[in-house]
Amino acid sequence: MVRVRYAPSPTGSPHVGNIRTALFNYVFARHHGGKFILRIEDTDRNRYVPGSEDDIKWSLRWLGIEWDEGPDVGGPYGPYHQSQRLAIYQEIAHRLVEEGKAYKCFCTPEDLERMREAQKAMGAATTMYDRRCRRLTPEEVRAREAAGLPYVIRFAMPLEGTIGYEDLIHGYTEFRNALTDDFVMLKSDGYPTYHLANIVDDHLMEITHVIRGDEWISSMPRHLNLYKALGWEPPKFAHLPLLLGPDRQKLSKRHGHVQFVEFIKEGYLPDAMFNFLALCGWNPGDDREILSREEIIELFSLERVSDNPFVFHHDKLLWMNGVYIRRLSKEQLVEYCLPYLQEAGLLPKELDEPTRAYAERVIPLEQEKMKVLKDVVSLTDFFFRDDYPIDEAAVRKWYTQPHIPQMLEELIRRYEALESFDAESVERVTREVIAWLGVKGGEVIHPVRVALSGRTTGPSLFEMMAVLGKERVLKRLRRAQGWVRSS
Ligand code: GLU
């Protein structure tokens, strides 16, 4: 039975790379009919950021990634917050001390600082704990304990030899033990460090595959030696390629959004994001790019995960999201877009029937153009307010032309007389005016569009007018009559 876990530390709102890791774990579990576990690694109290666990859960649920065991769900392995499992780690750390595989270290922060300074003064490129407490005799240890000195527990790394493992993505990888510090497993306040808690839980929770970011490869000599010291069989490991920005630097704020919740707020669709993230380092074996969740789950394999860093292109994501937006039914699109219009103050929080019906006609007009849902605000604002921005250059260009006064007068007169203000009738009347003026179509259509929307591009003019309705159209054309006089 495959059991994988996503093990975030609540040290901030999750990065898109973290959620990619969660997604790969989830898809792998579903592909194999296994379990996906969420475990909150909250043992670093200095880096704890309140609210980050909520953002982690929000991000996963928004994507449709449900965990089988973990916070709010439970499971047979005890609490899934490491801060609630301290006694387990403490017991194991002390057991290793008794077995001579770990030791108590009484060095103070000042001792460690002096040690580092001395090593630097000797020209060392990197500094390391010099293992002085590893050499303490049992009597010396007892004396220090009796004096009430605080201590940490350090792992006694083998001083020679190598340790290796077969990475499911990177292949066989080996490390020289002597290069790794006697790292701290248990801090003086009784909290474990990441290394101890992480491997203890992976073992106790019967994790079969550890799928996580490449940045953890450097922890492998510690983890593998810990497994060996504890006599436990390590799980299989797969380290996912880093996400880079287009400049091939680590993906960061400089490249645009990186916090996952920012993507949610911007108006990406869960299905598009799911599809896009799955392709951040994995491919289905052909050049297909638009894949449903079911297809991804069916096709996913770690063999098809690249061992090269992956370049995250925001414009590719925008394109893909546009594809998914265009696939929505009108009803779905409206449901997705209404909150953005409400948030922007273009629609009231409580929608009465006529306002809702109006919005239902407006929003689909821009379905083709939207890349993110938030675009609905700038694309449709003129439908919902009269003080929309006006393209002054377009006003100067059109409203100084000799046919405009007559055009406006004639359009207003004929639109007023229309019984039904539907797109066809409006178009018929407009074409009559074009013919009557003896001008080209564009010489009426463009200035009218500027009058009605303030801009030079937008949805089909006649449909737009039908949706705006007679009253708004007449009001805006009359206002444009003022532009003629002042131009
Ligand atoms: N708590 C670690 C993190 O925040 C987990 C790393 C791992 O998956 O082992 O990424």
Residues whose N, C-alpha, C, O or C-beta is under 5 A from the ligand:
A	BS01	LIG	A7 P8 S9 E41 R212
